[in-house]
Amino acid sequence: MKRLALSALLFILFFASLSAGRVAAEKQGGTETYEKLAFLPLSQWKDTLLRPIPPTINFCNLTVAFEEKGDSLTLTFGGTTQTFKPSPEPAFFSFSKDGKQYVMGVFHTPEGWKYFNAMLAKMKEGKRVVYGFDLNCDGVYFVPGVDGLIYPGSHCVVPCPEWPIWMGDSLAKIYPAQGGGYEMKLEKMKFPRAELKAIALINDFRVKAGLHPYLLDEGLSKACRLHAAYVAANGADQIDTPYEERPGAEGYTQEGARIAPSSLYYYFGDIPTAIHVMLGHIFYRTYFVKANINRMGIGFADPISVYNATKSSDKVDDYRYPILIPGPEQTIPYQSYYKSTATVNPDPRPGAAGCGFPVTLTWDWGERPELVEAKFYFVTRKKEIPEQISASGPNKPATAFYTDNRNIIAVIPLNPLKPKSRYHVVIKYKVNGREAVADWYFNTGKKED
């Protein structure tokens, strides 16, 4: 089977910070400002941005003529003609009609030439930038479930949601502005500081991995706060079990008891370390990288934090599976694995905390994958050096304690990863008897003090 399109996943490189206020789409000649992308903006969401070259290209409701000679591709629209040759980077065909500028991206893959809609509307205020993608080329942006957007500080396209958009410590609503373009209003989220810090760290990791962010759920968070207080009052990290509440014990509530069995816990008060530890753990990580969940509850009662990701909605985003962590072209903070000391008993990681940040493939709909083969490379000076790994899957679990490996395929580097480095992952697997290959790259950030 040919490689997944993941090998073609390149991401927009831009960095922006968050601020509050009202944002209007930039305008130029009565229309939104359209950007020509430097990189192909794909994510783990859908492959709608990359389409095969069909007999006739219909791009944004315009027919673009093309001709293929060998590996070269020539595009023509009106008086504009341009020829492209295969390249590791996408190329762009720019043309105008009726005073409007169009940009079509073309990319050569082993399967042949493909194209994507490179037009996007940019909303900007100061250093904060939000990009909206008209994925179906109907001239309308920010349509929930149809179009895509890029969050400030992220590098990849995620679905435009039906609910308010997470923006740091605020929620945003985007709507058409009078006279054209779009406007955005931000409203501060009213949650305790520790919970906002936790969801910001979780969502920052998610959107950079190509997943949509979670929203904090007030009811679920209230139950998590109550249960965190119960755990803190009954022994904290020495509690007999955090997975139930006993009637009559100090702090018992029905709300806390309800979410206790399905929650995740950290006992030592440091929210950033809690998130980094759990993202660095094979099984704990799954709480934070679900694709079929839209809302999360978080509660903090010093020193206990409680996390619950069991609440969804009637509509969930349609992701291409499996979910790859780290995401394609994601740069993970070095401390996310440098400080990953959390364990389960028995720990499936050889050497436990001495290993590198684990790479995982997860499925959210009950699929049972089979691990076939895994390879892991350190990339330096255009060379790829094999790294020692331990690979674990449902059919080849690293520990007999988890006989199904919780339906996760994990590649565990036996040595800590290097800071500011690039890695290549190739994992062959089977789902429902069909073999597939996940082939992608990710990066590590600088070493934290």
C-alpha positions as a printed NumPy array, in Angstrom:
array([[  0.   ,   0.   ,   0.   ],
       [  1.279,   3.424,  -0.847],
       [  2.303,   5.808,   1.867],
       [ -0.339,   7.851,   3.536],
       [ -0.499,  11.429,   2.369],
       [  1.118,  12.223,   5.703],
       [  4.532,  12.226,   4.059],
       [  3.408,  15.346,   2.213],
       [  2.317,  17.151,   5.348],
       [  4.067,  20.48 ,   5.637],
       [  2.822,  23.284,   7.741],
       [  2.574,  27.035,   7.676],
       [  5.356,  28.571,   9.714],
       [  4.183,  31.635,  11.523],
       [  4.005,  32.668,  15.154],
       [  1.486,  34.998,  16.713],
       [  0.514,  36.032,  20.23 ],
       [ -2.922,  36.525,  21.756],
       [ -4.647,  39.717,  22.85 ],
       [ -8.24 ,  40.701,  23.548],
       [-10.536,  42.877,  21.463],
       [-12.431,  43.099,  18.189],
       [-10.775,  42.017,  14.952],
       [-11.885,  42.842,  11.411],
       [-10.691,  41.089,   8.265],
       [ -8.107,  43.166,   6.462],
       [ -9.413,  44.568,   3.204],
       [ -7.803,  45.457,  -0.065],
       [ -9.878,  46.888,  -2.88 ],
       [-13.113,  45.922,  -1.143],
       [-12.139,  42.289,  -0.577],
       [-10.296,  40.347,   2.099],
       [ -6.529,  40.18 ,   1.979],
       [ -5.516,  36.843,   0.486],
       [ -2.216,  35.26 ,   1.352],
       [  0.003,  33.022,  -0.755],
       [  1.249,  30.301,   1.54 ],
       [  4.892,  29.414,   1.864],
       [  4.062,  25.833,   2.875],
       [  1.281,  23.353,   2.306],
       [ -1.228,  23.608,   5.168],
       [ -2.398,  20.103,   5.972],
       [ -3.248,  18.606,   9.342],
       [ -4.557,  15.373,  10.824],
       [ -8.11 ,  16.517,  10.124],
       [ -9.131,  15.952,   6.515],
       [ -7.393,  15.645,   3.176],
       [ -9.657,  18.264,   1.59 ],
       [ -6.709,  20.571,   0.977],
       [ -4.931,  18.106,  -1.312],
       [ -6.802,  16.779,  -4.345],
       [ -5.716,  14.705,  -7.36 ],
       [ -5.471,  16.458, -10.725],
       [ -8.714,  15.341, -12.438],
       [ -9.564,  15.513, -16.156],
       [-10.636,  19.135, -15.59 ],
       [ -9.533,  21.319, -12.692],
       [-12.396,  23.249, -11.134],
       [-10.731,  25.671,  -8.76 ],
       [-12.954,  28.072,  -6.816],
       [-15.673,  27.602,  -9.476],
       [-13.219,  28.498, -12.248],
       [-12.025,  26.045, -14.907],
       [ -8.223,  25.966, -15.108],
       [ -6.701,  24.257, -18.156],
       [ -3.728,  21.954, -17.629],
       [ -1.337,  19.793, -19.589],
       [  0.995,  17.064, -18.326],
       [  4.192,  16.139, -20.167],
       [  6.157,  13.494, -18.329],
       [  6.483,  14.814, -14.791],
       [  5.936,  18.467, -15.724],
       [  2.607,  20.273, -15.331],
       [  1.467,  23.367, -17.249],
       [ -1.498,  25.42 , -15.99 ],
       [ -3.321,  28.078, -18.004],
       [ -6.037,  30.547, -17.103],
       [ -6.815,  33.459, -19.406],
       [ -3.522,  34.984, -20.431],
       [ -1.544,  33.394, -17.6  ],
       [  0.462,  30.228, -18.243],
       [  3.007,  28.596, -15.941],
       [  4.915,  25.29 , -16.054],
       [  5.936,  23.363, -12.935],
       [  8.406,  20.569, -12.355],
       [  8.477,  18.16 ,  -9.388],
       [  9.9  ,  19.706,  -6.228],
       [  9.977,  18.74 ,  -2.552],
       [  8.064,  21.965,  -1.817],
       [  4.639,  23.   ,  -3.153],
       [  4.48 ,  25.556,  -5.963],
       [  1.857,  28.208,  -6.648],
       [ -0.108,  29.278,  -9.717],
       [ -1.326,  32.861,  -9.325],
       [ -3.869,  34.475, -11.641],
       [ -6.589,  37.128, -11.509],
       [-10.167,  37.457, -12.716],
       [-12.547,  40.381, -12.331],
       [-10.028,  42.193, -10.141],
       [ -9.727,  39.284,  -7.708],
       [ -6.506,  37.38 ,  -7.09 ],
       [ -6.473,  33.582,  -7.019],
       [ -3.688,  31.275,  -5.867],
       [ -3.704,  27.53 ,  -6.602],
       [ -1.128,  25.357,  -4.88 ],
       [  0.306,  22.366,  -6.771],
       [  2.329,  19.556,  -5.264],
       [  3.969,  16.508,  -6.828],
       [  3.586,  13.237,  -4.924],
       [  4.499,   9.622,  -5.809],
       [  0.88 ,   9.269,  -6.954],
       [  1.221,  12.2  ,  -9.368],
       [  0.331,  15.904,  -9.326],
       [ -2.176,  17.214,  -6.812],
       [ -3.538,  20.673,  -6.116],
       [ -5.008,  22.519,  -3.165],
       [ -6.919,  25.687,  -2.413],
       [ -4.268,  28.114,  -1.236],
       [ -6.636,  31.05 ,  -0.77 ],
       [ -7.384,  32.202,   2.731],
       [ -8.805,  35.179,   4.552],
       [ -6.608,  36.73 ,   7.21 ],
       [ -7.91 ,  38.465,  10.301],
       [ -5.283,  40.417,  12.168],
       [ -4.87 ,  42.788,  15.08 ],
       [ -1.356,  43.499,  16.264],
       [  0.562,  40.248,  16.288],
       [ -2.488,  38.035,  16.519],
       [ -3.427,  36.357,  13.246],
       [ -6.284,  33.968,  12.461],
       [ -6.458,  32.4  ,   9.006],
       [ -9.686,  31.074,   7.524],
       [ -9.645,  28.58 ,   4.627],
       [-12.426,  28.358,   2.068],
       [-11.975,  24.63 ,   1.596],
       [-14.932,  24.1  ,  -0.738],
       [-14.161,  27.199,  -2.847],
       [-17.636,  28.682,  -2.456],
       [-16.359,  32.144,  -1.55 ],
       [-17.59 ,  31.866,   2.05 ],
       [-15.169,  31.421,   4.944],
       [-15.518,  30.085,   8.512],
       [-18.387,  27.704,   7.706],
       [-18.563,  25.163,  10.567],
       [-17.749,  21.613,   9.561],
       [-16.868,  22.685,   6.011],
       [-14.053,  25.208,   6.152],
       [-10.856,  25.287,   8.202],
       [ -8.871,  27.768,  10.246],
       [ -5.458,  28.177,  11.83 ],
       [ -5.265,  29.25 ,  15.452],
       [ -2.762,  31.921,  16.504],
       [  0.565,  30.307,  17.331],
       [ -0.317,  27.109,  15.463],
       [  1.023,  25.754,  12.181],
       [ -1.819,  23.675,  10.791],
       [ -5.406,  23.769,   9.628],
       [ -8.141,  22.438,  11.942],
       [-11.927,  22.332,  11.462],
       [-13.955,  25.494,  11.873],
       [-16.22 ,  24.487,  14.802],
       [-19.92 ,  25.064,  15.4  ],
       [-19.203,  26.27 ,  18.927],
       [-17.155,  29.313,  20.027],
       [-13.474,  29.132,  19.139],
       [-10.877,  28.666,  21.875],
       [ -8.409,  31.567,  21.98 ],
       [ -6.143,  31.208,  25.032],
       [ -8.16 ,  32.467,  28.01 ],
       [-11.023,  33.655,  25.778],
       [-13.7  ,  32.334,  23.455],
       [-14.14 ,  33.899,  20.02 ],
       [-17.105,  34.238,  17.702],
       [-16.505,  34.969,  14.013],
       [-19.257,  36.443,  11.88 ],
       [-19.655,  38.39 ,   8.596],
       [-18.939,  42.094,   8.935],
       [-20.992,  44.874,   7.407],
       [-19.478,  45.848,   4.07 ],
       [-17.755,  42.489,   3.615],
       [-15.095,  40.503,   5.37 ],
       [-15.377,  39.067,   8.864],
       [-15.22 ,  40.233,  12.435],
       [-14.32 ,  38.443,  15.627],
       [-15.395,  39.17 ,  19.183],
       [-13.554,  37.72 ,  22.178],
       [-15.088,  36.965,  25.552],
       [-12.952,  36.057,  28.564],
       [-13.542,  32.588,  29.985],
       [-14.514,  32.625,  33.652],
       [-12.606,  29.678,  35.1  ],
       [-10.021,  29.45 ,  37.897],
       [ -6.488,  30.393,  36.865],
       [ -5.068,  26.86 ,  37.296],
       [ -7.734,  25.392,  34.999],
       [ -7.12 ,  28.035,  32.328],
       [ -3.382,  27.357,  32.512],
       [ -3.952,  23.629,  32.123],
       [ -6.311,  23.897,  29.145],
       [ -3.951,  26.375,  27.455],
       [ -1.058,  23.897,  27.674],
       [ -3.237,  21.013,  26.476],
       [ -4.689,  22.966,  23.575],
       [ -1.355,  24.4  ,  22.544],
       [ -0.093,  20.833,  22.114],
       [ -3.293,  19.736,  20.346],
       [ -3.498,  22.473,  17.722],
       [  0.201,  22.14 ,  16.895],
       [ -0.378,  18.412,  16.384],
       [ -3.203,  19.139,  13.932],
       [ -6.137,  18.527,  16.307],
       [ -8.95 ,  20.86 ,  17.314],
       [ -8.715,  22.399,  20.81 ],
       [-10.878,  21.309,  23.726],
       [-13.387,  23.632,  25.332],
       [-13.668,  23.685,  29.101],
       [-17.011,  22.291,  30.258],
       [-18.381,  24.08 ,  33.31 ],
       [-20.423,  21.17 ,  34.698],
       [-17.637,  18.647,  34.221],
       [-15.065,  21.053,  35.654],
       [-17.228,  21.635,  38.724],
       [-17.351,  17.887,  39.34 ],
       [-13.556,  17.696,  38.86 ],
       [-13.046,  20.5  ,  41.435],
       [-15.227,  18.712,  43.944],
       [-13.409,  15.444,  43.431],
       [ -9.994,  17.129,  43.613],
       [-11.03 ,  18.545,  47.   ],
       [-12.139,  15.073,  48.093],
       [ -8.803,  13.507,  47.111],
       [ -6.859,  16.315,  48.824],
       [ -8.886,  15.89 ,  52.035],
       [ -8.465,  12.102,  52.123],
       [ -4.742,  11.591,  51.818],
       [ -3.806,  13.295,  48.536],
       [ -1.163,  11.047,  46.904],
       [ -1.562,   8.599,  49.824],
       [ -5.307,   8.094,  49.265],
       [ -6.406,   4.463,  49.086],
       [ -7.919,   5.013,  45.645],
       [ -8.888,   8.185,  43.799],
       [-11.247,   6.266,  41.517],
       [-14.201,   6.32 ,  43.888],
       [-15.704,   8.454,  46.627],
       [-16.952,   6.823,  49.815],
       [-20.185,   8.187,  51.295],
       [-19.511,   9.738,  54.683],
       [-15.877,  10.6  ,  53.888],
       [-14.85 ,  14.256,  54.075],
       [-15.752,  16.096,  50.87 ],
       [-17.972,  13.376,  49.428],
       [-20.345,  14.556,  46.672],
       [-22.432,  12.734,  44.127],
       [-20.952,  14.879,  41.352],
       [-17.4  ,  13.949,  42.343],
       [-18.275,  10.276,  42.745],
       [-19.769,  10.23 ,  39.251],
       [-16.567,  11.3  ,  37.465],
       [-14.051,   9.608,  39.799],
       [-13.75 ,   6.273,  37.91 ],
       [-13.082,   7.911,  34.521],
       [-10.706,  10.693,  35.568],
       [ -6.958,  11.226,  35.433],
       [ -4.972,  12.595,  38.401],
       [ -1.804,  14.473,  39.258],
       [ -0.899,  14.837,  42.927],
       [  1.886,  17.39 ,  43.218],
       [  0.417,  20.802,  42.493],
       [  2.487,  21.957,  39.513],
       [  0.093,  22.314,  36.557],
       [  2.725,  22.727,  33.782],
       [  4.667,  19.7  ,  35.036],
       [  1.424,  17.715,  35.306],
       [  0.562,  18.352,  31.663],
       [  4.102,  17.676,  30.424],
       [  4.345,  14.458,  32.428],
       [  1.047,  13.115,  31.133],
       [  1.685,  14.098,  27.528],
       [  4.954,  12.192,  27.81 ],
       [  3.237,   9.03 ,  29.027],
       [  1.913,   6.423,  26.605],
       [ -1.423,   5.743,  28.27 ],
       [ -2.085,   9.022,  30.107],
       [ -1.543,  10.912,  26.853],
       [ -4.683,   9.496,  25.273],
       [ -6.815,  11.721,  27.514],
       [ -5.371,  14.796,  25.849],
       [ -5.245,  13.745,  22.195],
       [ -8.737,  12.395,  21.58 ],
       [-10.285,  13.455,  18.291],
       [-13.863,  12.406,  19.073],
       [-14.114,  14.633,  22.166],
       [-14.809,  18.359,  22.116],
       [-15.007,  19.219,  25.823],
       [-12.916,  18.559,  28.909],
       [-13.348,  19.086,  32.631],
       [-10.452,  20.244,  34.817],
       [-10.464,  20.795,  38.569],
       [ -7.728,  21.868,  40.962],
       [ -7.599,  21.706,  44.763],
       [ -4.007,  22.207,  45.847],
       [ -2.043,  19.982,  45.344],
       [ -4.439,  17.777,  43.321],
       [ -5.512,  18.3  ,  39.724],
       [ -8.225,  16.167,  38.118],
       [ -8.846,  15.802,  34.373],
       [-11.877,  14.272,  32.695],
       [-12.377,  13.93 ,  28.93 ],
       [-15.513,  11.82 ,  28.742],
       [-17.976,  14.431,  27.465],
       [-18.532,  15.006,  23.766],
       [-21.364,  16.382,  21.647],
       [-23.731,  15.008,  19.036],
       [-21.331,  16.064,  16.277],
       [-17.628,  15.307,  16.358],
       [-14.99 ,  16.143,  13.793],
       [-14.234,  13.568,  11.12 ],
       [-10.529,  12.835,  11.452],
       [ -8.317,  10.666,   9.34 ],
       [ -7.04 ,   7.913,  11.612],
       [ -4.786,   7.059,  13.317],
       [ -3.968,  10.135,  15.398],
       [ -0.2  ,  10.652,  15.267],
       [  1.606,  12.053,  18.304],
       [  3.818,  13.994,  17.952],
       [  1.906,  15.343,  14.96 ],
       [  3.467,  15.657,  11.511],
       [  5.977,  18.538,  11.562],
       [  5.075,  19.339,  15.169],
       [  7.823,  20.766,  17.365],
       [  7.388,  19.391,  20.873],
       [  8.743,  21.286,  23.895],
       [ 11.836,  19.514,  25.138],
       [ 10.531,  19.453,  28.709],
       [  7.526,  17.425,  27.543],
       [  9.725,  14.359,  27.627],
       [ 12.721,  15.576,  29.614],
       [ 10.49 ,  15.721,  32.71 ],
       [  8.285,  12.731,  31.907],
       [  8.721,  10.654,  35.068],
       [  5.152,   9.388,  35.513],
       [  4.805,   5.607,  35.541],
       [  2.17 ,   2.905,  35.545],
       [  2.752,  -0.387,  37.255],
       [  4.226,  -2.238,  35.52 ],
       [  5.65 ,   0.471,  33.264],
       [  5.635,  -0.504,  29.56 ],
       [  8.619,   1.742,  28.796],
       [ 11.993,  -0.014,  28.966],
       [ 14.086,   1.996,  31.373],
       [ 10.98 ,   3.996,  32.35 ],
       [ 11.827,   7.712,  32.523],
       [ 15.214,   7.152,  30.924],
       [ 13.574,   6.663,  27.527],
       [ 12.747,   9.329,  24.986],
       [  9.353,  10.886,  24.289],
       [  7.142,   8.032,  23.019],
       [  5.545,   8.165,  19.583],
       [  1.978,   6.869,  19.504],
       [ -0.755,   5.962,  17.04 ],
       [ -4.206,   5.963,  18.629],
       [ -7.716,   5.13 ,  17.432],
       [-10.865,   6.546,  19.027],
       [-13.603,   4.343,  17.573],
       [-12.675,   0.908,  18.857],
       [-10.418,  -0.218,  16.012],
       [ -7.898,  -2.887,  16.954],
       [ -4.629,  -2.249,  15.119],
       [ -1.772,  -4.693,  14.666],
       [  1.828,  -3.56 ,  14.757],
       [  3.833,  -4.901,  11.785],
       [  7.107,  -2.973,  11.88 ],
       [  8.466,   0.3  ,  13.25 ],
       [ 11.549,   2.379,  12.443],
       [ 12.795,   5.584,  14.035],
       [ 15.533,   7.861,  12.684],
       [ 17.522,  10.847,  13.904],
       [ 17.865,  13.268,  10.973],
       [ 21.099,  15.226,  10.665],
       [ 22.769,  16.888,   7.672],
       [ 20.35 ,  15.143,   5.316],
       [ 21.304,  11.747,   6.759],
       [ 18.979,   9.5  ,   8.712],
       [ 20.56 ,   7.544,  11.555],
       [ 18.529,   4.623,  13.004],
       [ 17.702,   4.944,  16.706],
       [ 17.25 ,   2.059,  19.136],
       [ 13.584,   1.604,  19.98 ],
       [ 11.083,  -0.644,  21.681],
       [  7.827,  -1.031,  19.724],
       [  4.596,  -1.979,  21.439],
       [  1.185,  -2.789,  19.978],
       [ -2.009,  -4.714,  20.806],
       [ -0.554,  -7.814,  19.134],
       [  2.955,  -7.252,  20.59 ],
       [  2.522,  -5.588,  24.002],
       [  5.693,  -4.462,  25.786],
       [  4.215,  -5.704,  29.049],
       [  1.811,  -8.591,  29.625],
       [ -0.022,  -6.458,  32.203],
       [ -1.738,  -4.611,  29.33 ],
       [ -2.546,  -7.5  ,  27.021],
       [ -4.225,  -5.24 ,  24.439],
       [ -1.821,  -2.301,  24.897],
       [ -5.051,  -0.29 ,  25.16 ],
       [ -5.293,  -0.394,  21.355],
       [ -2.255,   1.881,  21.094],
       [  0.786,   1.428,  18.902],
       [  3.808,   2.979,  20.597],
       [  7.387,   3.493,  19.5  ],
       [  9.628,   4.129,  22.501],
       [ 13.119,   5.517,  21.86 ],
       [ 15.491,   3.755,  24.243],
       [ 17.556,   6.933,  24.65 ],
       [ 16.346,  10.461,  25.438],
       [ 15.777,  12.547,  22.322],
       [ 18.095,  15.439,  21.52 ],
       [ 16.945,  19.059,  21.82 ],
       [ 16.48 ,  21.15 ,  18.651],
       [ 16.531,  18.027,  16.489],
       [ 14.501,  16.342,  13.767],
       [ 13.161,  12.784,  13.76 ],
       [ 11.573,  10.503,  11.172],
       [  9.009,   7.831,  12.066],
       [  7.875,   4.936,   9.84 ],
       [  5.286,   2.561,  11.274],
       [  3.676,  -0.293,   9.353],
       [  0.427,  -1.552,  10.835],
       [ -2.778,  -3.399,  10.   ],
       [ -6.387,  -2.45 ,  10.712],
       [ -9.165,  -4.866,   9.743],
       [ -6.599,  -6.966,   7.912],
       [ -5.427,  -4.135,   5.644],
       [ -1.827,  -2.952,   5.872],
       [ -0.981,   0.739,   5.962],
       [  2.059,   2.922,   6.612],
       [  2.31 ,   6.061,   8.727],
       [  5.404,   7.964,   7.608],
       [  6.148,  11.442,   9.008],
       [  8.636,  13.804,  10.652],
       [  8.582,  15.83 ,  13.86 ],
       [ 10.98 ,  18.147,  15.71 ],
       [ 12.118,  18.852,  19.257],
       [ 12.531,  22.283,  20.819],
       [ 15.436,  23.746,  22.723],
       [ 16.448,  22.35 ,  26.11 ],
       [ 14.732,  24.057,  29.019],
       [ 16.778,  25.255,  31.976]])
